[in-house]
Amino acid sequence: MAKYAEKVGDNRYRERFGRYFEDFEQGDIYEHRPNRTLTETDNTWFTLLTMNTHPMHFDAEYAKHSEFGKCIICSPLTVAVLVGMSVTDVSQKAIANMGWTDIKMTHPLFAGDTLSGESEVLNKRESKSRPNAGLITVKTRGFNQDKILVCEFERTILVAKQGFENEVMAGY
C-alpha cells in the first residue's frame, strides 16, 4: 500500500491515501472502515435529494402495511455509501470510474442498521490507451450489523500507476 504521508517541505508533510495500480493484487480483500449507521434522516434527505417518491422510504404509515412493516433505506443510498466507504481503499487514485455492473440488493436495510463493506479485487490489467494507468475491477459487498449481505456490485476503475499521480492530480 502507498505510504500515508510524504514530505513536501521543511517540517511539512501531506497525507496520502489510496493505492496505485501496482498495489492491487487479484484476490485481495479490503475491509472498509469506518462503518456507517444509516438514519431516518439520511434516508429522508437522500430521497428528497434524488426525487425518489416511493413511500416505502419516507411514509411510515404506508410502510407499516408492507412485508417489512416499516420504512426501508433507499437502495441507491446503500450503493452510494458503499462506494464512498471504498474510496480510500479502491479509488482514491482513480482517474475515472468506468462503470458498475451486477448491482444486487439482497436484503433490506432499515434506519438504525449499521453498514459495513469490503471489496475484493477480481481483475487487474494494463490500460490499452493510457500507459500511465491500469484497470482494476472489484466486487464490493455490504453487510448489516448481523453480517447479512445487503448489497453487492462490481465496479471497474481506471487507476494511476505509481509515479504518474502528479500527472493525473496536478496541484493536489
TIMAR-148642 format. One record per residue: residue number from 1; residue in three letters; chain; x, y, z negated of N, C-alpha, C in turn. Coordinates in steps of 0.001 Angstrom, whole numbers. Example, Ala and Ser with C-alpha at 12.3 -4.5 7.8 and 13.67 -1.06 7.14 Angstrom:
2
(1,'ala','A',(13190,-5690,-7800),(12300,-4500,-7800),(13200,-3300,-7800))
(2,'ser','A',(12850,-2250,-7080),(13670,-1060,-7140),(12900,30,-7870))
***
This chain:
172
(1,'met','A',(837,-1175,0),(0,0,0),(882,1237,0))
(2,'ala','A',(385,2285,618),(1131,3529,711),(1384,4113,-677))
(3,'lys','A',(2454,4864,-813),(2764,5456,-2110),(1671,6454,-2517))
(4,'tyr','A',(1560,6687,-3817),(488,7529,-4349),(781,9015,-4245))
(5,'ala','A',(2070,9390,-4201),(2419,10798,-4129),(3721,10949,-3363))
(6,'glu','A',(3859,12101,-2750),(5115,12401,-2076),(5592,13776,-2518))
(7,'lys','A',(6873,13928,-2545),(7458,15202,-2933),(7315,16165,-1754))
(8,'val','A',(6744,17332,-2015),(6549,18317,-954),(7292,19616,-1231))
(9,'gly','A',(8051,19651,-2337),(8830,20833,-2685),(9476,20618,-4046))
(10,'asp','A',(10196,21629,-4515),(10821,21532,-5835),(9738,21395,-6898))
(11,'asn','A',(9817,20320,-7664),(8855,20053,-8736),(7401,20067,-8252))
(12,'arg','A',(7163,19711,-6993),(5808,19734,-6438),(5549,18432,-5697))
(13,'tyr','A',(4375,17827,-5989),(4005,16538,-5404),(2575,16608,-4883))
(14,'arg','A',(2320,15875,-3844),(977,15800,-3272),(513,14351,-3308))
(15,'glu','A',(-675,14145,-3886),(-1254,12816,-3970),(-1571,12296,-2576))
(16,'arg','A',(-1355,11012,-2375),(-1646,10345,-1101),(-2564,9162,-1350))
(17,'phe','A',(-3485,8973,-471),(-4427,7867,-582),(-4418,7048,694))
(18,'gly','A',(-4913,5866,598),(-5194,5080,1791),(-4057,4201,2254))
(19,'arg','A',(-4404,3465,3285),(-3471,2513,3885),(-3215,2891,5339))
(20,'tyr','A',(-1981,2696,5742),(-1642,2788,7162),(-1997,1464,7834))
(21,'phe','A',(-2010,1460,9143),(-2311,260,9913),(-1468,-920,9443))
(22,'glu','A',(-179,-677,9200),(739,-1754,8820),(422,-2353,7452))
(23,'asp','A',(-296,-1630,6616),(-592,-2081,5257),(-1724,-3103,5186))
(24,'phe','A',(-2468,-3255,6267),(-3601,-4180,6282),(-3148,-5578,6680))
(25,'glu','A',(-3694,-6580,6014),(-3435,-7976,6356),(-4762,-8708,6434))
(26,'gln','A',(-4959,-9448,7512),(-6184,-10225,7669),(-6379,-11140,6464))
(27,'gly','A',(-7591,-11151,5920),(-7909,-11979,4766),(-7822,-11249,3431))
(28,'asp','A',(-7126,-10107,3391),(-7052,-9339,2147),(-8432,-8808,1786))
(29,'ile','A',(-8723,-8761,501),(-9981,-8212,-1),(-9644,-7089,-972))
(30,'tyr','A',(-10245,-5921,-731),(-10038,-4757,-1589),(-11300,-4543,-2416))
(31,'glu','A',(-11157,-4565,-3731),(-12269,-4271,-4633),(-12313,-2761,-4823))
(32,'his','A',(-13437,-2147,-4473),(-13556,-687,-4521),(-13950,-218,-5920))
(33,'arg','A',(-13313,840,-6352),(-13613,1458,-7628),(-13646,2963,-7448))
(34,'pro','A',(-14420,3697,-8205),(-15304,3208,-9247),(-16614,2676,-8670))
(35,'asn','A',(-17346,1916,-9504),(-18700,1502,-9151),(-19611,2718,-9238))
(36,'arg','A',(-20870,2551,-8809),(-21800,3696,-8812),(-23181,3243,-9244))
(37,'thr','A',(-23684,3832,-10333),(-25059,3592,-10754),(-25944,4570,-9993))
(38,'leu','A',(-26912,4034,-9269),(-27816,4867,-8474),(-29033,5248,-9304))
(39,'thr','A',(-29451,6487,-9177),(-30540,7010,-9991),(-31756,7337,-9133))
(40,'glu','A',(-32869,7570,-9805),(-34080,8004,-9106),(-33826,9331,-8397))
(41,'thr','A',(-33063,10206,-9019),(-32732,11495,-8399),(-31921,11297,-7120))
(42,'asp','A',(-30916,10415,-7168),(-30140,10109,-5953),(-31079,9687,-4831))
(43,'asn','A',(-31976,8778,-5155),(-32886,8212,-4165),(-33827,9288,-3606))
(44,'thr','A',(-34396,10115,-4488),(-35316,11169,-4043),(-34599,12176,-3160))
(45,'trp','A',(-33423,12630,-3595),(-32680,13604,-2796),(-32292,13023,-1427))
(46,'phe','A',(-31865,11775,-1414),(-31465,11153,-150),(-32663,11034,799))
(47,'thr','A',(-33811,10646,277),(-34993,10527,1148),(-35404,11899,1669))
(48,'leu','A',(-35287,12939,841),(-35602,14293,1310),(-34595,14762,2358))
(49,'leu','A',(-33327,14537,2086),(-32260,14967,2996),(-32397,14316,4369))
(50,'thr','A',(-32755,13032,4377),(-32824,12288,5630),(-34225,12255,6231))
(51,'met','A',(-35182,12896,5565),(-36569,12974,6043),(-37225,11600,6126))
(52,'asn','A',(-36834,10701,5250),(-37428,9379,5182),(-38737,9505,4404))
(53,'thr','A',(-39837,9241,5047),(-41137,9455,4414),(-41796,8181,3905))
(54,'his','A',(-41059,7074,3849),(-41686,5849,3360),(-41911,5952,1851))
(55,'pro','A',(-43152,5749,1409),(-43455,5933,-13),(-42797,4930,-953))
(56,'met','A',(-42232,3836,-457),(-41541,2874,-1328),(-40331,3500,-2026))
(57,'his','A',(-39876,4656,-1518),(-38680,5283,-2068),(-38972,6395,-3057))
(58,'phe','A',(-40209,6901,-3103),(-40472,8044,-3985),(-41877,8106,-4575))
(59,'asp','A',(-42742,7169,-4255),(-44112,7184,-4764),(-44309,5972,-5686))
(60,'ala','A',(-44158,6205,-6992),(-44201,5116,-7974),(-45550,4407,-7967))
(61,'glu','A',(-46626,5141,-7766),(-47948,4520,-7756),(-48097,3588,-6558))
(62,'tyr','A',(-47641,4029,-5394),(-47668,3187,-4190),(-46804,1939,-4415))
(63,'ala','A',(-45573,2154,-4879),(-44615,1059,-5047),(-45073,56,-6103))
(64,'lys','A',(-45848,518,-7082),(-46341,-366,-8137),(-47151,-1532,-7552))
(65,'his','A',(-47752,-1326,-6388),(-48588,-2344,-5755),(-47821,-3185,-4730))
(66,'ser','A',(-46514,-2975,-4628),(-45683,-3735,-3685),(-45184,-5018,-4339))
(67,'glu','A',(-44514,-5845,-3580),(-43944,-7077,-4138),(-42877,-6807,-5193))
(68,'phe','A',(-42293,-5596,-5176),(-41228,-5268,-6126),(-41768,-4612,-7396))
(69,'gly','A',(-42957,-4031,-7321),(-43584,-3415,-8479),(-43043,-2060,-8860))
(70,'lys','A',(-42087,-1559,-8110),(-41505,-244,-8374),(-40770,237,-7129))
(71,'cys','A',(-40369,1495,-7153),(-39647,2077,-6011),(-38314,1366,-5809))
(72,'ile','A',(-37894,1282,-4551),(-36593,716,-4214),(-35679,1831,-3698))
(73,'ile','A',(-34393,1619,-3860),(-33409,2563,-3325),(-33450,2479,-1797))
(74,'cys','A',(-33434,3616,-1155),(-33450,3702,312),(-32214,2987,872))
(75,'ser','A',(-32429,2027,1769),(-31306,1202,2238),(-30178,1992,2890))
(76,'pro','A',(-30447,3063,3666),(-29299,3827,4185),(-28466,4485,3087))
(77,'leu','A',(-29072,4754,1937),(-28300,5283,811),(-27326,4222,303))
(78,'thr','A',(-27795,2987,217),(-26917,1888,-200),(-25721,1779,741))
(79,'val','A',(-25981,1806,2050),(-24906,1726,3046),(-23951,2913,2889))
(80,'ala','A',(-24518,4116,2760),(-23687,5320,2655),(-22785,5280,1424))
(81,'val','A',(-23314,4846,289),(-22499,4774,-929),(-21398,3725,-770))
(82,'leu','A',(-21745,2583,-168),(-20712,1552,51),(-19605,2062,974))
(83,'val','A',(-19974,2760,2033),(-18956,3325,2923),(-18084,4293,2132))
(84,'gly','A',(-18708,5165,1358),(-17943,6119,557),(-17008,5444,-425))
(85,'met','A',(-17504,4386,-1070),(-16674,3656,-2030),(-15444,3043,-1358))
(86,'ser','A',(-15561,2717,-76),(-14483,2018,627),(-13430,2946,1214))
(87,'val','A',(-13681,4233,1223),(-12788,5159,1937),(-11348,5076,1449))
(88,'thr','A',(-11115,5169,154),(-9736,5170,-345),(-8990,3911,65))
(89,'asp','A',(-9670,2775,33),(-9030,1507,374),(-8926,1249,1867))
(90,'val','A',(-9904,1706,2641),(-10023,1260,4026),(-9813,2373,5052))
(91,'ser','A',(-10398,3538,4842),(-10406,4519,5935),(-9861,5894,5579))
(92,'gln','A',(-9119,6001,4497),(-8552,7305,4129),(-7625,7845,5225))
(93,'lys','A',(-6948,6961,5937),(-6050,7387,7010),(-6670,7152,8394))
(94,'ala','A',(-7997,7084,8420),(-8687,6849,9696),(-8579,8058,10612))
(95,'ile','A',(-8502,7754,11884),(-8623,8763,12921),(-10091,8866,13316))
(96,'ala','A',(-10758,7707,13358),(-12175,7674,13722),(-12812,6375,13263))
(97,'asn','A',(-14086,6456,12923),(-14896,5254,12744),(-15365,4844,14126))
(98,'met','A',(-15179,3601,14471),(-15550,3124,15803),(-16948,2510,15824))
(99,'gly','A',(-17438,2088,14655),(-18793,1572,14608),(-19032,621,13463))
(100,'trp','A',(-20313,425,13198),(-20789,-506,12178),(-21661,-1534,12879))
(101,'thr','A',(-21549,-2780,12481),(-22389,-3831,13061),(-22888,-4752,11956))
(102,'asp','A',(-23862,-5546,12304),(-24359,-6614,11429),(-24703,-6130,10030))
(103,'ile','A',(-25383,-4981,9945),(-25806,-4474,8642),(-26959,-5349,8152))
(104,'lys','A',(-26776,-5876,6947),(-27805,-6738,6345),(-28120,-6222,4950))
(105,'met','A',(-29396,-6054,4687),(-29878,-5685,3357),(-30447,-6972,2760))
(106,'thr','A',(-29738,-7585,1847),(-30079,-8930,1391),(-30882,-8964,87))
(107,'his','A',(-30927,-7843,-622),(-31654,-7782,-1893),(-31865,-6303,-2219))
(108,'pro','A',(-33030,-5935,-2745),(-33253,-4507,-3027),(-32430,-4011,-4207))
(109,'leu','A',(-32148,-2717,-4163),(-31571,-2019,-5312),(-32661,-1137,-5896))
(110,'phe','A',(-32605,-931,-7200),(-33574,-106,-7895),(-32842,986,-8665))
(111,'ala','A',(-33540,2078,-8969),(-32947,3125,-9795),(-32434,2495,-11077))
(112,'gly','A',(-31207,2832,-11439),(-30566,2268,-12620),(-29639,1110,-12317))
(113,'asp','A',(-29713,560,-11112),(-28786,-508,-10732),(-27400,79,-10457))
(114,'thr','A',(-26384,-707,-10774),(-25007,-294,-10515),(-24473,-1072,-9325))
(115,'leu','A',(-24009,-338,-8331),(-23488,-904,-7089),(-21971,-1025,-7185))
(116,'ser','A',(-21459,-2214,-6860),(-20014,-2407,-6713),(-19765,-2864,-5278))
(117,'gly','A',(-18540,-2696,-4810),(-18259,-3052,-3426),(-16875,-3627,-3233))
(118,'glu','A',(-16744,-4337,-2119),(-15456,-4888,-1708),(-15425,-4939,-192))
(119,'ser','A',(-14239,-4887,365),(-14059,-5017,1811),(-12988,-6054,2099))
(120,'glu','A',(-13297,-6940,3037),(-12372,-7983,3473),(-11884,-7645,4873))
(121,'val','A',(-10576,-7691,5086),(-10002,-7426,6403),(-10266,-8642,7295))
(122,'leu','A',(-11051,-8442,8352),(-11381,-9525,9278),(-10438,-9585,10471))
(123,'asn','A',(-10008,-8411,10923),(-9201,-8364,12142),(-8338,-7108,12128))
(124,'lys','A',(-7199,-7229,12782),(-6242,-6128,12897),(-5605,-6241,14264))
(125,'arg','A',(-5634,-5149,15030),(-4974,-5191,16339),(-4488,-3802,16730))
(126,'glu','A',(-3448,-3801,17543),(-2905,-2549,18069),(-3940,-1881,18967))
(127,'ser','A',(-3946,-569,18982),(-4806,166,19902),(-4187,121,21298))
(128,'lys','A',(-5002,-110,22302),(-4504,-130,23687),(-4302,1278,24238))
(129,'ser','A',(-5054,2246,23686),(-4989,3605,24222),(-4210,4578,23340))
(130,'arg','A',(-3939,4210,22097),(-3241,5106,21178),(-2084,4369,20509))
(131,'pro','A',(-872,4609,20930),(271,3897,20349),(544,4271,18893))
(132,'asn','A',(-65,5376,18411),(149,5809,17025),(-891,5244,16056))
(133,'ala','A',(-1718,4270,16534),(-2800,3768,15687),(-3149,2323,16024))
(134,'gly','A',(-3959,1742,15157),(-4468,392,15384),(-5901,289,14904))
(135,'leu','A',(-6554,-782,15292),(-7945,-1015,14916),(-8023,-2050,13799))
(136,'ile','A',(-8770,-1705,12782),(-8999,-2575,11640),(-10499,-2851,11574))
(137,'thr','A',(-10866,-4128,11440),(-12266,-4490,11229),(-12385,-5119,9852))
(138,'val','A',(-13330,-4606,9072),(-13568,-5119,7724),(-15027,-5521,7573))
(139,'lys','A',(-15263,-6434,6640),(-16631,-6735,6203),(-16742,-6178,4795))
(140,'thr','A',(-17683,-5253,4629),(-17914,-4643,3324),(-19156,-5267,2710))
(141,'arg','A',(-19045,-5621,1446),(-20150,-6235,722),(-20443,-5402,-521))
(142,'gly','A',(-21739,-5257,-819),(-22162,-4559,-2024),(-22949,-5491,-2923))
(143,'phe','A',(-22731,-5348,-4219),(-23367,-6199,-5220),(-24003,-5335,-6305))
(144,'asn','A',(-25095,-5820,-6886),(-25645,-5128,-8048),(-24913,-5591,-9310))
(145,'gln','A',(-25339,-5088,-10434),(-24661,-5397,-11703),(-24746,-6869,-12089))
(146,'asp','A',(-25672,-7597,-11471),(-25790,-9031,-11732),(-25007,-9872,-10716))
(147,'lys','A',(-24156,-9202,-9922),(-23321,-9850,-8903),(-24148,-10443,-7752))
(148,'ile','A',(-25367,-9921,-7559),(-26214,-10349,-6443),(-25860,-9499,-5224))
(149,'leu','A',(-25589,-10164,-4101),(-25286,-9461,-2859),(-26507,-8653,-2431))
(150,'val','A',(-26331,-7354,-2248),(-27449,-6496,-1852),(-27308,-5965,-434))
(151,'cys','A',(-26081,-5941,79),(-25843,-5368,1410),(-24493,-5859,1921))
(152,'glu','A',(-24403,-6037,3235),(-23107,-6304,3858),(-23135,-5781,5283))
(153,'phe','A',(-21974,-5394,5770),(-21847,-4911,7145),(-20396,-5019,7582))
(154,'glu','A',(-20199,-5006,8899),(-18850,-4948,9465),(-18615,-3540,9983))
(155,'arg','A',(-17378,-3109,9872),(-17000,-1747,10261),(-15635,-1807,10927))
(156,'thr','A',(-15491,-1093,12034),(-14206,-1013,12728),(-13722,428,12677))
(157,'ile','A',(-12445,582,12298),(-11853,1892,12086),(-10547,1995,12866))
(158,'leu','A',(-10321,3125,13505),(-9041,3434,14136),(-8181,4097,13065))
(159,'val','A',(-7065,3444,12685),(-6233,3878,11559),(-4843,4253,12048))
(160,'ala','A',(-4326,5332,11503),(-2984,5803,11862),(-1914,4799,11436))
(161,'lys','A',(-871,4690,12261),(300,3908,11879),(1207,4763,11002))
(162,'gln','A',(2039,4082,10222),(2984,4769,9359),(3896,5652,10204))
(163,'gly','A',(4106,6862,9721),(4953,7801,10456),(4181,8689,11415))
(164,'phe','A',(2910,8397,11624),(2108,9188,12559),(981,9943,11876))
(165,'glu','A',(895,9839,10550),(-178,10514,9846),(-134,12027,10091))
(166,'asn','A',(1045,12614,10111),(1149,14063,10307),(632,14492,11667))
(167,'glu','A',(796,13663,12672),(228,13990,13986),(-1290,13991,13928))
(168,'val','A',(-1817,13063,13163),(-3261,12888,13071),(-3874,13911,12132))
(169,'met','A',(-3212,14176,11016),(-3762,15022,9972),(-2881,16248,9710))
(170,'ala','A',(-2528,16947,10735),(-1665,18115,10589),(-2266,19097,9591))
(171,'gly','A',(-1453,19526,8660),(-1877,20527,7684),(-2413,19957,6393))
(172,'tyr','A',(-2560,18663,6301),(-3104,18067,5059),(-2008,17387,4282))
***
